[in-house]
Amino acid sequence: MSKGNTWFIGYSARLWVPVSFEGWGVMAVFVAGLYLVYQVYGVSDDVPFQISVHWPILVEMLVLILAFYRVSRGHVDKRYA
């Protein structure tokens, strides 16, 4: 993986702004993945959240977040560090 290629500029630990086509692509695929999890499980505003019932959704979102963090690691210009 090339360390010189910047995909995101990190202004804080929670705010990474995409600055390249790769960064925007990663962001688009990430949002599409979250939407897919939302559609597959039929999440509704009418049902109260219970961890014992909704744990598969949380696991899939955690896996998605960790996967995209791993993909984008090394491509962030951390301005807050």
Sequence and secondary structure as in RCSB ss.txt:
>XXXX:A:sequence
MSKGNTWFIGYSARLWVPVSFEGWGVMAVFVAGLYLVYQVYGVSDDVPFQISVHWPILVEMLVLILAFYRVSRGH
VDKRYA
>XXXX:A:secstr
  SS   EEEEETTEEEE SHHHHHHHHHHHHHHHHHHHHTT  TTS   HHHHHHHHHHHHHHHHHHHHHHTT 
EEES  
